[in-house]
Amino acid sequence: MTDNNPNNSGGFINNNGKNPPANRYQQRKKGNGKFFYRKRSPNLQDRNKTGVTETTTQALKRVVKENQMVSVVIPLYNEVESLNELSSKLKQVFDDLQCSWEVIFVDDGSNDGSFDKIRDINRRTNRFKCIKLRKNYGKSAALSVGFRAAKGDIVITMDSDLQDDPNEIPELIGVINSGYDLVSGWKKVRYDPFIKKHTSKIFNYVTSLVSGIRLHDFNCGLKAYKKDVVKSLKVYGEMHRYIPALAYLSGFRVTEKAVKHHARKFGVTKFGANRFLNGFLDLLTVVFTTKFIKKPLHLFGLFGLFSFFAGFVIALYLTVMKVLYNASISNRPLFLAGILFMIVGFQSFSLGLIAEMITKSGHNDEDILIETTL
């Protein structure tokens, strides 16, 4: 379900199954009878006397709530050429917003002088900070470190290659302040290599199907979060691709917003074909650790019952053939398949019971996230 207006970069979709406040949303009915909700973008533009819309400082001031701090976490690896321009654009955005802010660069083992460049930027404006990792751990590790260090009530993540537009930050903040916990960017028009662009479509479709939340672009680097989200989610391995799914499966309110995407100006993409296969394996990890970590028997037991039942039906059929028709069954492959299905089913069910016992003995109430208390 998408915004039908291709020129509207502010449209976003509600994915938590709850109706948003009626005074903020427009309900539209599509031809298939399903409803979806489109949020009006925060009012960041005013009309001048000539009728031309222009972003004003007064409008931007209304986006960030009083005493609200914004942190921007930017993981990077060998992006020295883009850092000056990126920091200048970010400073301009926050000068217009006039709020408390910080930018945390996480240098993931760069060897091209990126850290020295950020140190120069920090000397000019101490709101730009940097955490340098000893080696290249990967984007998930860099984000995890940045999340722990972030002090803001709202946390923005973006890539350092200038493909993400800092001017999208005010509207992302506006969406968060309208009641969502996470808003993921959607690169409606994207400037990426052909293979990356089309494998991403497959990745997003499969992830939507498996996770239960329909988004067009799970892996967009430009996202906004409430502090509770980044402080509670565990991001490791290559799990950064699935942060919206992890948040949704943890009970947070998740949506998406169309954002501008720019062609890469410097360097080359870090995308590799192996990430597609690794991403699929990580998706299985996400589903298991969120849906079945507290109830493993629901997964292993269900598979075990189906397998055992299939083996039992095969064995029953062969038994009837032997008794009624005196057919030879010991040398038939179907006989071996039936026995195999029953053994696998029994083992899978047993594995689920053992996992349930481990889960029960290791249960910890601290794993339960509480949204609010009275």
N, C-alpha and C positions, 0 to 999 in steps of 0.2 A: 504494500500500500504506500504510495508515494504522492508527494505534492504534484498536482497536475500542472502547476505553473512553473515552467523551467527557469523563469527569471526571478523567482522568489527564493532567495538564499536563506530566508528565515524560517521556512516551514519545517516542523518536526513532528514526529509521530509518537504517540503515547503507547508504551509497550508493557505496562504493568497490569493491564486488565481493569484498571479503576478509572472511573469517569473524572476528568479534571474539573475544576470549578467552572460552572457554566458562564460566569461573567468574564472569563479570560479566554475561552475557547469557542471556536465555531464548529458546530457539528455538521458534517456534510455526508450525504448519502450517495454512495456509488451505485452503478448499474446492477451490481450483484446483490444489492440489499444490505451490504455490510457498511457499518459506520466507521469512520476514522476521524481523528481530531487534529486540527492544525492550529498551532499556536501563533498568535500574532507576534511578530518580532518586537523586542523592546523598542520603545519609541526613541531611537537615536537620531532621527532626522527631523528637521524643521523646515518649513517652506519659507523662502524669502519672498520679497515683493514681486520678483519676476516669475514666481511659481516653481523655481528650481529647488529641489531638496538638497540640504547640506547637513552634514553632521556637526553638531554644536557642542561646545563644552558644557553648556547648561544641561543638555539632554544626557550627556555621558555621566554627569555627576549623579544622576538619579539611578544609575545602574547598580552601583555598589552601595550596600547598606551602610549605615553609620557604624563606625568602629569595626568594620569588616576588613580583614587583611587578605591579600591575594598572593599566592606563591606560584611561580612558574618553574617547573622542573623540566630541564632539557638534557637528555642523554646525548652524548656525541662521541664520535670516533673519527678522527682525522678530518675535521671540517674547518681548518684554520681560516680559509679564505672567506667564509661566510659570516664569521663571528662579529666583525665590526658592524656590518650592515644590519645583522639581526639584533644586536644590542641597541643600536640607534633606533630601530623601529619599535622595539619594546619600550624603550624609555619614552618615546613620543606618545605611545598609547597610554602609558600610566601617568604621564604628565597631564594628559587630557582627562583621565579618570579622577585624578587628584585623590588617590586613596593610599593606604599603607600597602607596600608591596615589596617583593624580593624575587630575584631570579637566581635559581640554583642550577648551574651547569654541572653535569656529572661527566667528567672526562674518563671514558671507558678505555684507558690504556692507549691514548693517542701517541703517535711518535712523529707528528708533523709540526710540533710547536703550538698546538692548540692551547695547552695550559699556559704558556707564556703570553699568548694573545689575551686570554681571559684575565690574567694577572694585570696586564696593562689596562684592560677595561675596568677592572675593580679599582685601580688607582684613580680613575676618573670619576667613577660612581660606585660607592661601596655597597650599593644595593645588589650589585651583581657579584654572586659568590660562586665558588667552584669546589667540588669534591673530586679529587683525582684518584682513580683506582690504580692499583699497582700493575694490572695487566688487563687485557680485554676479556671481561667476564660475559658480555652480552647485554642486550638491551633490558631484559627483565631484571637482571642484577642491578644495573644502573638506575632503573626506575625505583626499585625497592630501596636503594640507598637514598635517593632523592626524596622519596615519600617519608622516610624516617626523619629526614632533616627539615622538611617543610614545616613552617610555622603558621601558614595561612589558614583561614577559615574555608577558603576556596582554593583548590589546587588545579592549575592548568598544566597539561603536558603538551609538548610540541617537539617536532624534529628540528635539528639545527641546520638543515640544508637549504633553508629559505623557500622550500616548497609549501610549508604551512604559513598562512598569512596572520601576523600578529594583530591585524585590524579586526579579526574575527573574535578576539578575546572579549570585548564588551558584550556582544550578543550572547556568547556562551555563558558569561556570568549572569546575564539577565534570565536565561533559561533555568539556571541553577536556582536563582532566587525566586523563580515562579513556583518552585515546589519539587523539583527533581533532585536526585542524589548524584546522578551521573549523566552527562550529555556527551555523546560520541559524535565526532565530526563525520560527515559523509561527503567524500570527494565526488560530487556528481559529475563533474568534468575533470578528468585527471590526466596529468602529463607524465606518464610512466612508460617504460618499455612495453612492447606488445605482450611478451610472455607474462610479465608481472601483472599487467592489467587484467588479462583474461584468466590466469590461474587464481587471481583474487576473487573473481566472480564465482568460481567453483567453490573456493574456500568459504566465502560468505554464505553461499546457499546451503552448503553442508552444515556449517556451524549454526545457522538459523534453524535448520531442521532438527538437529540433535539437541541444541540447548533450549529450544522452545521460545526464544526471543527473536523477533524478526528485525534485523538491521541490515542495511545495505553495505556497511563498511566497518567491520569489527576492528580492523587493524589500522585505522587512521590514527596518526600520531597526535592529532589535535583533539584533545578531550578536556572536559572540565569536571571536577569532582568536588563534593563536599568533603570536609576533612575526615568525617567518620568513615568514608569509603576507603581512602588511601591508608588510613591507620589500622584498618581491620583486615583488608585483603592480603593474602600472602602471594607475592609474585616471585616466581623462581623459574629456572629452566628457560623455556620460551613462552611462558604463560602470558606475557604482555599482549599477545594477539587476542587473548580471550578475557581481558579484564571486564568488558561489558557483560559477557556471559557469566563470569564469576560473580559480579555484583548482582545481577538479576537473580541468579540461583541462590544468593545469600539473602534475598529479600529487599534489596534496594530498588528504588524507582529509577528506571533507566529509559532514556530516549535518545534520539539522534537529531542532528541539525545539518543541513547542507552548508558546506563551507567552500571557500575558494581554494584552488590548488594551482600552484605555479610550476613551471618547468624548472628543472634543476639548473642552476647557474654555474656551480663549481663542482669539481670532483665527479665521481661515478657512484652509481647505486650500489648498496651493499647487499642487494638481493641475490640469492643463490637458489638453484633448483632444489637443493637438498632441504631447504626450508619448507617446501610444500609437503614432503613426506613427514618431516619432523612435526609440522603443524598438525597433521592429521592424528599422529600418535598423541600429541599434547591434548588434542580435543577429547580423545578417549579418557585421558587422565582427568581433565576438567569434569567430564560427566560423572565419572566414577567417584571422584573425591568430593563432589558436591551433592549428587543425588543418592549415592549408595554408601558413603563412608560410615554413616550411622546405622545402616540397615543392609549389610552385605548379603544377607540371605535372600533378599528380594531379587537380587541379580543372579547369584550362583544357584539359589534354590529353584528359581523359575526355569533357568536353563537345564538344571539337573532333572526336574520333573518332566520337561518336554523330551529330553533325551531318553530317560528311563521308560517313559510311556511309549516312545517310538520303538525302542528295543523290545518291550513287552508285546506290542502288537505284532511285530515280526515273529517273535518266538511263538506266540499263540497261533499265528497263521501256519507256521511250519509244523507245529504240533498237530493241528487239525489235518494237515496234508499227510502226516505220518500215520495217524490213527485211522483215518477214513480211507485213504488211498494207498497206504503202505509205501509212500514215496520216500526215497532216500534223501535225507536232509544234511547229513554230516559233511558231505563234500560240496555243499552249495555255498557260494560267497554270501548269500543272504543270511545264512545261519551265523556266520562269523560277524556280519554287520550287526545283527540283532544283539548278540552277546556284547559286542563292543559298545553299542549305544547304552545298554543297561549298566555296564561297568562305569562308563564316563558319567552317566547320569547320577549314579550312586556316589561317585567321587566328588562331583560338583556340588551335590547337596551336602555332603559331609564337609567340604571346604567352606560352604556358606555357614554351617553351624559353628565351625571352629572360629571363623571370622566374627560371628555374632558374639561368641564368648569373649574374644579378645576385645571387641568394641565395648562390651558391657563392663569388663574389668578396668578398661582404660578410659571410661567416660569421665569427662571433665566439664562442669557447668560453665567454666570460663570460655568455652567454645561458643556459647550461646550469645548472640549479639542482641543487646537491648536498645531499642530506639529511644525510649524516654521513660521516665518514672515520675510519679506524683508524690 
